[in-house]
Amino acid sequence: MERIRPILQNKTEIPVNIYKGEELLKECPSIQQAARFFKKHTGTARYNWSAINKGIWFNEPYSINGATYFFLTDSEAVKKKLEELQK
């Protein structure tokens, strides 16, 4: 099954879909809301910004508590971010 990427709706908020394995857990309208949800879902004391950022920008999965999570955003947003990082 292919994981679905959210579509960028505006220039200020980057949507994030959070998957636990192949299961879509949450469609978040912003990275901030994804961080809040993920913190609560995993029961951690801190927001895990690095896991979310590595996931959405570099397609790196994140494992915690025996589960693997994937963070996806719009392909165009990823392309634009990677171009900015290369400058």
DOMAR-815046 format. One record per residue: chain; y, x, z of N, C-alpha, C in turn; residue in one letter; residue number from 0. Coordinates in nm, 4 decimals, padded with zeros to 6 digits. Example, Ala and Ser with C-alpha at 12.3 -4.5 7.8 and 13.67 -1.06 7.14 Angstrom:
residues 2
<keba A <-00.5690 01.3190 00.7800> <-00.4500 01.2300 00.7800> <-00.3300 01.3200 00.7800> A 0>
<keba A <-00.2250 01.2850 00.7080> <-00.1060 01.3670 00.7140> <00.0030 01.2900 00.7870> S 1>
***
This chain:
residues 87
<keba A <-00.1178 00.0837 00.0000> <00.0000 00.0000 00.0000> <00.1247 00.0885 00.0000> M 0>
<keba A <00.2188 00.0538 -00.0826> <00.3433 00.1301 -00.0936> <00.4449 00.0802 00.0085> E 1>
<keba A <00.5085 00.1731 00.0740> <00.6119 00.1370 00.1713> <00.7399 00.0995 00.0965> R 2>
<keba A <00.8025 -00.0057 00.1414> <00.9230 -00.0565 00.0765> <01.0459 00.0115 00.1355> I 3>
<keba A <01.1350 00.0542 00.0467> <01.2616 00.1148 00.0886> <01.3692 00.0064 00.0898> R 4>
<keba A <01.4569 00.0093 00.1890> <01.5675 -00.0868 00.1904> <01.6698 -00.0511 00.0832> P 5>
<keba A <01.7542 -00.1464 00.0505> <01.8572 -00.1253 -00.0507> <01.9925 -00.1127 00.0172> I 6>
<keba A <02.0669 -00.0104 -00.0219> <02.2000 00.0148 00.0313> <02.2907 -00.1024 -00.0036> L 7>
<keba A <02.3549 -00.1624 00.0972> <02.4412 -00.2782 00.0764> <02.5897 -00.2414 00.0741> Q 8>
<keba A <02.6249 -00.1350 00.1469> <02.7649 -00.0920 00.1503> <02.7688 00.0582 00.1735> N 9>
<keba A <02.8872 00.1137 00.1748> <02.9018 00.2594 00.1860> <02.9094 00.3090 00.3298> K 10>
<keba A <02.9168 00.2187 00.4266> <02.9340 00.2636 00.5648> <02.8053 00.2629 00.6462> T 11>
<keba A <02.7120 00.1745 00.6139> <02.5876 00.1674 00.6902> <02.4681 00.1972 00.6018> E 12>
<keba A <02.3807 00.2815 00.6524> <02.2609 00.3195 00.5783> <02.1420 00.2462 00.6401> I 13>
<keba A <02.0794 00.1559 00.5658> <01.9668 00.0797 00.6204> <01.8428 00.1673 00.6362> P 14>
<keba A <01.7596 00.1332 00.7334> <01.6381 00.2100 00.7609> <01.5216 00.1137 00.7845> V 15>
<keba A <01.4111 00.1370 00.7147> <01.2872 00.0654 00.7429> <01.1988 00.1586 00.8239> N 16>
<keba A <01.1454 00.1084 00.9344> <01.0592 00.1876 01.0215> <00.9156 00.1381 01.0064> I 17>
<keba A <00.8278 00.2315 00.9742> <00.6857 00.2007 00.9590> <00.6048 00.2729 01.0651> Y 18>
<keba A <00.5051 00.2052 01.1162> <00.4053 00.2667 01.2035> <00.2780 00.2696 01.1197> K 19>
<keba A <00.2463 00.3874 01.0683> <00.1387 00.3970 00.9696> <00.1805 00.3213 00.8450> G 20>
<keba A <00.1031 00.2221 00.8053> <00.1364 00.1416 00.6877> <00.2065 00.0108 00.7239> E 21>
<keba A <00.2203 -00.0173 00.8535> <00.2776 -00.1433 00.8998> <00.4295 -00.1338 00.9146> E 22>
<keba A <00.5002 -00.2250 00.8497> <00.6458 -00.2310 00.8647> <00.6774 -00.2886 01.0018> L 23>
<keba A <00.7421 -00.2083 01.0856> <00.7786 -00.2536 01.2201> <00.9128 -00.3246 01.2228> L 24>
<keba A <01.0093 -00.2655 01.1545> <01.1458 -00.3178 01.1658> <01.2292 -00.2772 01.0455> K 25>
<keba A <01.3105 -00.3703 00.9990> <01.4115 -00.3420 00.8966> <01.5450 -00.3392 00.9689> E 26>
<keba A <01.6056 -00.2222 00.9754> <01.7317 -00.2052 01.0483> <01.8469 -00.1887 00.9496> C 27>
<keba A <01.9601 -00.2533 00.9751> <02.0743 -00.2426 00.8841> <02.1495 -00.1098 00.8936> P 28>
<keba A <02.1192 -00.0280 00.9971> <02.1890 00.0996 01.0120> <02.0995 00.2005 01.0848> S 29>
<keba A <02.1371 00.3264 01.0740> <02.0652 00.4325 01.1439> <02.0783 00.4127 01.2948> I 30>
<keba A <02.1948 00.3691 01.3411> <02.2170 00.3483 01.4834> <02.1223 00.2410 01.5387> Q 31>
<keba A <02.1079 00.1320 01.4661> <02.0181 00.0268 01.5127> <01.8728 00.0725 01.5063> Q 32>
<keba A <01.8398 00.1555 01.4077> <01.7043 00.2106 01.3991> <01.6764 00.2975 01.5210> A 33>
<keba A <01.7739 00.3777 01.5624> <01.7573 00.4646 01.6789> <01.7389 00.3827 01.8062> A 34>
<keba A <01.8168 00.2761 01.8208> <01.8035 00.1894 01.9386> <01.6651 00.1247 01.9436> R 35>
<keba A <01.6216 00.0701 01.8298> <01.4904 00.0066 01.8231> <01.3794 00.1074 01.8525> F 36>
<keba A <01.3867 00.2252 01.7904> <01.2809 00.3248 01.8052> <01.2714 00.3748 01.9488> F 37>
<keba A <01.3847 00.3929 02.0136> <01.3855 00.4359 02.1541> <01.3139 00.3323 02.2403> K 38>
<keba A <01.3478 00.2074 02.2214> <01.2866 00.1002 02.3001> <01.1378 00.0866 02.2661> K 39>
<keba A <01.1036 00.0936 02.1397> <00.9650 00.0767 02.0951> <00.8733 00.1863 02.1500> H 40>
<keba A <00.9212 00.3101 02.1519> <00.8384 00.4215 02.1976> <00.8501 00.4458 02.3481> T 41>
<keba A <00.9483 00.3843 02.4129> <00.9646 00.4000 02.5566> <01.0161 00.5367 02.5979> G 42>
<keba A <01.0864 00.6031 02.5083> <01.1405 00.7350 02.5402> <01.2743 00.7232 02.6130> T 43>
<keba A <01.3136 00.8300 02.6786> <01.4380 00.8306 02.7546> <01.5606 00.8547 02.6665> A 44>
<keba A <01.5395 00.9154 02.5492> <01.6522 00.9517 02.4622> <01.6354 00.8920 02.3227> R 45>
<keba A <01.7458 00.8871 02.2523> <01.7417 00.8503 02.1113> <01.6852 00.9685 02.0343> Y 46>
<keba A <01.5975 00.9436 01.9405> <01.5367 01.0526 01.8652> <01.6008 01.0609 01.7260> N 47>
<keba A <01.7234 01.1093 01.7235> <01.7984 01.1194 01.5986> <01.7317 01.2130 01.4991> W 48>
<keba A <01.6777 01.3238 01.5479> <01.6193 01.4212 01.4555> <01.4983 01.3637 01.3829> S 49>
<keba A <01.4148 01.2867 01.4496> <01.2984 01.2258 01.3836> <01.3430 01.1297 01.2744> A 50>
<keba A <01.4430 01.0494 01.3043> <01.4917 00.9518 01.2060> <01.5577 01.0228 01.0894> I 51>
<keba A <01.6441 01.1194 01.1165> <01.7117 01.1910 01.0082> <01.6149 01.2700 00.9209> N 52>
<keba A <01.5198 01.3382 00.9812> <01.4205 01.4116 00.9012> <01.3365 01.3151 00.8192> K 53>
<keba A <01.3102 01.1986 00.8744> <01.2319 01.0985 00.8029> <01.3051 01.0411 00.6833> G 54>
<keba A <01.4288 00.9976 00.7049> <01.4991 00.9325 00.5934> <01.5479 01.0314 00.4884> I 55>
<keba A <01.5901 01.1500 00.5277> <01.6458 01.2441 00.4307> <01.5405 01.3371 00.3700> W 56>
<keba A <01.4385 01.3752 00.4476> <01.3415 01.4744 00.3989> <01.1983 01.4219 00.3917> F 57>
<keba A <01.1813 01.2913 00.4154> <01.0514 01.2246 00.4036> <00.9463 01.2851 00.4971> N 58>
<keba A <00.9876 01.3270 00.6165> <00.8948 01.3846 00.7135> <00.8497 01.2776 00.8124> E 59>
<keba A <00.7187 01.2576 00.8275> <00.6702 01.1622 00.9277> <00.6910 01.2173 01.0687> P 60>
<keba A <00.6865 01.1303 01.1662> <00.7032 01.1693 01.3060> <00.5897 01.1088 01.3873> Y 61>
<keba A <00.5239 01.1905 01.4680> <00.4128 01.1425 01.5505> <00.4496 01.1476 01.6980> S 62>
<keba A <00.4158 01.0396 01.7680> <00.4368 01.0302 01.9121> <00.3360 00.9288 01.9670> I 63>
<keba A <00.2846 00.9563 02.0841> <00.1904 00.8664 02.1516> <00.0714 00.8278 02.0634> N 64>
<keba A <00.0253 00.9192 01.9802> <-00.0908 00.8939 01.8960> <-00.0644 00.8122 01.7713> G 65>
<keba A <00.0600 00.7808 01.7426> <00.0956 00.7030 01.6235> <00.1886 00.7854 01.5348> A 66>
<keba A <00.1818 00.7599 01.4055> <00.2700 00.8280 01.3105> <00.3680 00.7269 01.2529> T 67>
<keba A <00.4948 00.7639 01.2562> <00.6023 00.6764 01.2098> <00.6675 00.7362 01.0854> Y 68>
<keba A <00.7145 00.6466 00.9993> <00.7845 00.6851 00.8777> <00.9169 00.6098 00.8750> F 69>
<keba A <01.0211 00.6784 00.8335> <01.1551 00.6200 00.8260> <01.2008 00.6292 00.6809> F 70>
<keba A <01.2359 00.5160 00.6223> <01.2755 00.5131 00.4814> <01.4118 00.4494 00.4650> L 71>
<keba A <01.4848 00.4997 00.3658> <01.6110 00.4381 00.3276> <01.6179 00.4345 00.1757> T 72>
<keba A <01.7261 00.3835 00.1228> <01.7474 00.3698 -00.0209> <01.7388 00.5055 -00.0901> D 73>
<keba A <01.6686 00.5114 -00.2009> <01.6514 00.6366 -00.2762> <01.7844 00.6953 -00.3214> S 74>
<keba A <01.8787 00.6106 -00.3584> <02.0096 00.6589 -00.4025> <02.0861 00.7246 -00.2874> E 75>
<keba A <02.0735 00.6701 -00.1677> <02.1386 00.7299 -00.0511> <02.0795 00.8676 -00.0222> A 76>
<keba A <01.9474 00.8803 -00.0381> <01.8802 01.0089 -00.0159> <01.9282 01.1107 -00.1187> V 77>
<keba A <01.9328 01.0690 -00.2430> <01.9776 01.1580 -00.3510> <02.1199 01.2082 -00.3246> K 78>
<keba A <02.2082 01.1166 -00.2855> <02.3476 01.1529 -00.2584> <02.3568 01.2495 -00.1394> K 79>
<keba A <02.2816 01.2237 -00.0341> <02.2843 01.3091 00.0848> <02.2337 01.4496 00.0526> K 80>
<keba A <02.1252 01.4597 -00.0230> <02.0707 01.5909 -00.0582> <02.1662 01.6692 -00.1474> L 81>
<keba A <02.2387 01.5998 -00.2352> <02.3397 01.6665 -00.3181> <02.4530 01.7201 -00.2300> E 82>
<keba A <02.4935 01.6431 -00.1301> <02.5996 01.6865 -00.0376> <02.5539 01.8107 00.0411> E 83>
<keba A <02.4288 01.8124 00.0830> <02.3776 01.9258 00.1604> <02.3684 02.0539 00.0785> L 84>
<keba A <02.3548 02.0421 -00.0528> <02.3442 02.1591 -00.1386> <02.4786 02.2226 -00.1687> Q 85>
<keba A <02.5867 02.1537 -00.1395> <02.7209 02.2068 -00.1676> <02.7584 02.3158 -00.0722> K 86>
***
